[in-house]
Amino acid sequence: MGTAVRAAAGEAPRPWEQERAPVLGVGVSVITLSDAVAAVEAFVGTRRPHYICITGAHGVIECRKDHDLRRIHAAADLVTPDGMPLVWMSRLLGYGPIGRVYGPDLMREVTRRSPERRLRHFYYGGAPGVAEQLRERLCAEHPGLDVVGVYCPPFRPLTPEEDAAIVAEINAAKPDIVWVGLSTPKQERWMSAHRGRIEAPVMVGVGAAFDFLAGTKQQAPRWMQRSGLEWFYRLCTEPRRLVGRYARIVPHFLVLAAGQLLARHGAPGPARRVADSG
């Protein structure tokens, strides 16, 4: 049932169908983690293809310089705020209730609920061996979890023949959810290119969630996550890989965010009032 049909029937729109907060030109879904879990399960129920972008400051900055990536985010069924800066920006722009929908948290919560709901999962991505380790660990933690396949793509573009083969493998396994761990923006491009070819009703790009949930990398403490300092923790643990990225992204995002907020100062806010997301 679509938004217009529900409105005609007197039903309230579901959170993931409401207006998105325009954060530096990227529409960010105004939702919480519980809303996102409900959306994933609703998407599975439709049996139609959906994809979800879990986006932080990195993704927003990439979208600003790449029109095609911005289009991919606009066409996504959800664009969740992966980091606290997007949550804070959305609230300052007058949108709410909204909370962080972090890739590992979403994957963990959907996985926890999956045995009871009989959801079938496929893991696409990760470094060699990580998806297998992820399957082993999550199946041990959640008896009855149904992981119907894993695939680690090579660090190069697949040939058309290789791509067709993995699409056939995924479709033959009949998953409900394909979790894609390729990092931004590669995973967003992959989901967009495979929407309609992959028959699973949901694809979710979760980046480093494979490593975190498999235990191959450590997550930042919760207090650092809540404080918007996870980037600093990751920089300290992987300085050679991340120093260039964060040296470019963090100041760029802060300057652009300040500019957007100043430009909106004194302008009327959106119709919806901000509520505390708890």
N, C-alpha and C positions, 0 to 999 in steps of 0.2 A: 504494500500500500504506500503510495507516494505522499509527499508533504501536502499537496493540494487536496488529495482525497481525504486525508486525515482531518485537515482543517474543515472541509465541508461536512465531515461527520462529527465535528465538535471535539476532536481529539487534539491534544497539545502536540506540537512537533517534537520529535525526539532530539536529544541534545546534539547529535552529530549532523542533524539536518539544518541547524540554525546558522545564522550569519557567522562568517569567519572574521577574526581580528586581522586588519591589514598591517602586518609587521614588516616594514621596509619593502612593501610590494608583494609580500607572500601572505596569502590568506591562511591563518592559523585557526584550526578548529577550536571552538570555545567549549572545551569538555574537561572532564576529570578522568582519572584512571578507571573508575567504575563505569563511567559512560563508554569509554573505549572498549572495555571488555564486553559490555552489552552490545556494542556495535559489531564487534567481530562475530559474536554468536548470531546476531540478526543477519549479518551478511551471509554466514554459512547457511542459514535457513532459506535464503532466497534462491540458492543454487546458481546465482548469476555471478560473473566475474567482478571482483573488486580489488583495489590495491590501496595500501595504507603507507604514507610517507611519515616516518618518525624523524622530525627535523629540529635541529638546534641552530645555533648562530652560524655554524659552518655551512649548513644547507642554505640558509637565507642569503649569506654572502655569495655563495656559488650561484644562486638563482639570479642575483642582481647583475651578474656578468654573462649569464647564459640564458638567452630567451627560451630555448628549447627545454631546459631544465625547469624554468619558471612555468612553462606550459604544462609540463608533466605534473608539477605540484598542483596547479589549478585544476587539472583533470582527476586528481586523486580523490578517493571517496572520503578519506580523512587525511589531514595534515596535523599530526599531534605535536604539542610543544615538548620536545625532548629535553630541553634545558630550562633552568629557572629564568635566564634572561628573556626568553620568549613569553614565559608566564607573566613576569613583571611588566614587560612592555604591553602585553594585552590588557592587563589591569589598568595601567597608566593611560591607555587609550580609551578606557571606559567599558571594557568587556569583562564579563564574568557571569556565573562562577567558572573558574578555570584553574586547573592544577597540572602539575607536571605529569606527562605520560611518557615515561622513560622506557626505551626499548626492552631492557632486561626485566623491568617490573611488569610490563604488559605480557611478555612472553611467559614469565613465571606464573602470573595469575591465570592466564588462559590455560596453561599447562596443568595447573592445579585442579581446574574445573573439568578438564577434558575426559578423564576416565568415566565420570558420572554421565557426561553428555555424549560420550562415544565419539569424540572428535578425532579425526585421523590427521597426522602431521607428516610433513616432508621438510627436511633441512637441506637447503641449497646454499653452499658457500663455505666460508671458513678456510683456514690453512689446512694442509693435508693432515688428516686424522682427527681434526677438531670436531667435525660433525658426528663422527662415530663415537668419540668420547662424550659429546653432548648427549647423544641418544642413550648411551650406557648409563650416564649419571642421572638423567631425568627419569628414565624408566625405573631405575632403582629407587628414586625418591618418590615416585608416583606409580605404585603398582596398578597395572591395567592400562597405562598410557600406551597408545597405539601410534608408534612412529613407523610409517610404511616405507620410508626410504631416505637416503642421504646421498648427497653428491657434492664433491669438491671440484669446482671447475679449475682448469689450469690458469696460470697468470699470463694469459694472452687471450685475444678474441677467439671464440669458438668458430670453427668452419661451419658453413651452413649445414653440412651433413652431421657434424657433432651436435649442433644446436637442435636439429630435428630429432636426433636420437634421444637427447635428454628430455625434450618435450614429450616424446612418446613414452619414455620411462616414467615420468611424473604422472602423466595421464593414466597409464596402465595401473599405477599404484593407487589411484583414486583418493588422494588426500583431500581433506576439507580445508586445510591451511598449509600454505607453503611459506615457511620462514626463510627470508633471504638475508644472508650475512655477507655482503660484498663491500660495505662501506659506501659513503656518499661521495660522488653522485652516481657511482656505477650501479648500485642496487636500484635506484629510482629509474634509471634508463632501462635496466633489465626488466623490471616489472611493467613499465609502460609498453615496451616492445613485445612482451609476452601476454599482455591482457587479451583474452579471447583465444589465444593459442593454448595457454595453460587452462585446463578445464576446472581446476580447483576454484571454489568461490571466493577465496581470500588469499592474497599475497601480502606479506608484511615485511618491510625492509627494516631490519633490526641491527645492522652494523656489528659492533663489537659484542653484542649480547651472546653470541655463540661462545666467545672466549670467556666471558664472565660466568656464564651459567655452566660451562664445562669445567671451570676451575683453572683454566690455563693463564688467566690474567686476574689480578685483584681489582675489585671495585673500590672506589673512594668510600670513606666512612660516610654514614648517612648525614652527619652534621655538615660535611663538606658539600654533599649533594644538595641539601636544603639551602645552603648558603650561596649556591652558584659557583662553588670553587672546585667542582670536579675536574674542570679543564686543568687547573693547577696541579692537582694530584696526578692526573694522567701525564702531564708534562714532566713531572718529577720522576715518574716511573718509566717513561719512554722518551727521554729528551731528544735523542738523535732523530727519531721519526717525527716528533710533533713540534719541535721548537720553531721550525719555519712556518708551519700552519698557524700556530697560535700567535706568533709575532705579527702575522698579517691579519688574522681574523679578529682578535680581541679588540685592538684599538680601532679598527675599521668599523666594527659593529657598534662600539660605544659612541663614536663620532656620528655615525648615521642615525642611531637611535636618538641621541640628543637633538639632532637636527629635526627629526620627525616630530618629537614631542614639542619642541619650540614652535614649529610651524603650526601645530594644532592648538597652541596656547590661546585660550579665549574663544576658540571655536566651539559650537555646540557639539556635544558628544553623541554617541549612538543612542537609539531609542531605549535599548536595554540598559538598566542600571547595573553597576558592578555589585555582585554579592560576594560575601566571603566564601572562598572555596574550601575552607576548613583545612 
